[in-house]
């Protein structure tokens, strides 16, 4: 695990303390990790979603999707795969 020294102003230190308390975390470093993980989901997922959407649109354009009349038909194909 990488060690990092972080200088926080009073406001940010207070935020970290609040997150630590709300999430019932054992330490401020765990609170900072929690904050980073949550922000990572927000930032990276949006970027990944955009790439995923473009990939899906390309597949759709190329006619690589198969239509099913109902969920049962899809489940049957999945179980036979």
N, C-alpha and C positions, 0 to 999 in steps of 0.2 A: 504494500500500500504506500502511496506517495504521501509525504508530509508537506504541508503548506502552512506558512505563516500568513495570517490575514489581519490587516488593520481595518477595524470598523469604527465608524463614527458612533456617537452615542445613540442616535436614532436606529441605525442598523443593528447595533448590539442589542438594543431593546427588542427589535423585531425577532432576532435570533432567540432571545430569551423567551419571548411569547410563544414562538413556534415550539421551542423545547418543552414548555409547560403544556401547551395545548395537545401536543402529540405524545406527551408523557415519555419524552426521550431522556436517556441518562446523562447526556452532556451536550454542551453547545456544539461540539464538533459533529455529533450525530444530527443535531438540528440543521447545521449548515449542509451536511450531506443530504438530508431530507429535502431541503429547499432546492438544492441543485438537481436532485433526481426529479422533483416535480416540474421544475422549469425545463429540464431536458425533455420530458414528455410533451410539454406544451410547444417548445420550439422545434424539436426534431420531428415529432409526429406530424406537424403541419407540413414540413418540407417533404417528409416521406409520403404523406397523403397526396400531395401534389404530383409527385412522381408516379405513385400508384394509379392515380386517376388518369394520367396521361397514358400509362401502359394499358389500362382497361379500355380507354377510348380507341387506342391503336388496335387492340384485339377485336373490338367491336367492328371497327372499320374493315378489318381483314376477314370478317365473317367467321371468327374462331370461337364464337359462343354457340352453344346448343340450347334450343328452347325446350322447355318442359311444360306440359299442360297442367301439371300439379306437383306438389311436393312429393307425393308417393312415387311418382315416376322418377324423380331425381334420387330419392332414397334407394329405389330398386337398382338404379345404375351404380350408385356408390357401393352398395352391398355386393354387387357382382363384379366390382373392379378388382 
